[in-house]
Amino acid sequence: MTGGFPQRTLKRRQSNRQSMSAGKPTGTVEKRVWDHKGENVDPMISVERFAAHWRVPLEPLAAVHEVYPFVLSRHFAGLITSPGDALWRQVVPDVRELDALDPFGLQDPLGEERRSPVPNLVHRYPDRVLWIVTDACAVHCRFCTRKRRWSRSMPLTEDHVRAALDYIQKNPSVRDVLLSGGDPLMLPVDFLEALCAALREIPHVRILRIGTRVPFADPRRVTPSVARRLAAFQPIYINIHVNHPQEISPESREACRFLADAGIPLGSQTVLLKGVNDDAAVLGTLFTELLTLRVRPYYLLQMDLMHGTAHFRTPLTAGPQLMAALRHRISGLAIPQVVVDLPGGLGKVPLTASAVVRLEEDRAVFRNAAGEEAAYPLEPGEEERVRRLLGAR
């Protein structure tokens, strides 16, 4: 293999699928859903149409949209019950995103650009890489850590694909590849399958993962056919971004069922957001419901320090306090690990005393496994609460 797509492997898989589907009636969901011009995939809703529907002023939304574009699937829009509800806050532009006075906000909070040896490939941990395979999303989360790419995307060209595959092939320490974005499940399934097939031809790549919000944000993109085609690349894991029980719909339940029935292990990642889900009852409902969908709660993430998202940030003590409130009230299976992804790309560390090196007046200093240090800001007066809760020095 020279770094391009393994065309023979892909053609062989396509041929097998065609022989297995011989005799099936035409016009099935499996045949229609991945035609992105077809009517079976939800189109996106424009900011103008959204504002008119809810009878809210367009001008403030449009001003933010010009800088950080508004993207919203028809499905997710249909789950919003009223202006300002938990889903509205996640996806509707807010003028606070343009706040130039955010003292801790960063354009690239996880240092991905300087940790990219080739375009769109991020190498932060010794044995794994994150591959940004698309900038397309079913929704634009207003707290997204990659908002910098919304207006300055970097398309995944054939040269970029070849460079990423060559880099992975030449680095045998890489055993785990996480396909991210954007959202990989927004890609045409043939292309996503080709990426997985190419990675599977690299002997030292043992694990494939996909990070997605599609099963809850645009679930009709997940069909039995899509699930089966992804399951052919086992071991493959899917981590699903979901933040609030209001996001769980009959369609998302079905999407998770398709993936789980295909044998793909499912986990969830939830971002702790002020005014959205920083409540024990809300998180308890979300995590226990996810278990019924065969989705194991994996991470509860402290907000990344993305510029213009300070209104979403919770105190550092919030996550551990919420999990303490839920322990023994819900199953241990439903309790995720509370982590903070350190600024500068130093990786995730648990929000525990062992990770905190010291407390300063306005920040907590963490140390990662490599001994590198990074600080996360504290709210005014929070230092003593962190000290009591985490036993930090």
Number of C-alpha atoms within 10 A of each C-alpha: 11 9 20 17 21 18 12 9 14 19 12 11 16 15 11 11 13 11 9 10 9 8 8 8 8 9 9 9 14 15 12 16 23 21 14 15 11 11 10 14 19 20 16 16 16 14 19 14 11 17 16 12 9 10 10 13 11 14 11 12 21 19 15 18 17 10 14 20 18 23 22 24 20 18 23 22 19 8 15 17 12 10 13 13 13 21 22 18 20 22 20 24 24 20 14 13 19 16 15 10 9 17 12 14 17 19 15 21 20 23 18 18 16 14 17 17 14 18 19 24 27 22 21 18 17 11 14 19 20 22 22 20 25 20 21 18 23 27 25 22 19 23 24 20 19 19 22 16 16 19 12 9 14 15 14 15 11 11 12 17 22 18 19 23 23 17 16 24 20 13 13 13 14 20 18 21 23 22 25 20 22 26 21 24 26 23 19 15 20 14 13 19 20 19 19 23 20 21 24 18 15 18 10 17 20 15 18 20 20 21 22 25 22 25 25 26 26 26 24 20 27 26 21 17 18 22 20 16 18 23 19 16 17 16 15 21 21 21 21 23 19 23 25 22 19 17 19 19 17 10 17 20 18 18 24 25 21 19 25 18 15 18 18 22 19 23 20 23 21 23 25 26 24 18 16 20 19 19 17 17 12 15 24 23 15 22 26 20 18 22 17 12 17 17 22 23 26 20 21 23 21 25 24 25 28 25 24 24 24 20 15 20 21 18 17 24 20 21 24 20 14 17 20 13 15 18 13 10 10 15 13 12 12 22 22 19 18 23 21 22 21 24 21 19 20 21 20 18 19 20 21 18 16 13 18 24 16 15 19 12 13 15 18 23 17 26 19 17 11 9 8 10 17 19 19 18 18 19 13 10 10 17 20 13 14 23 17 11 14 19 13 19 13
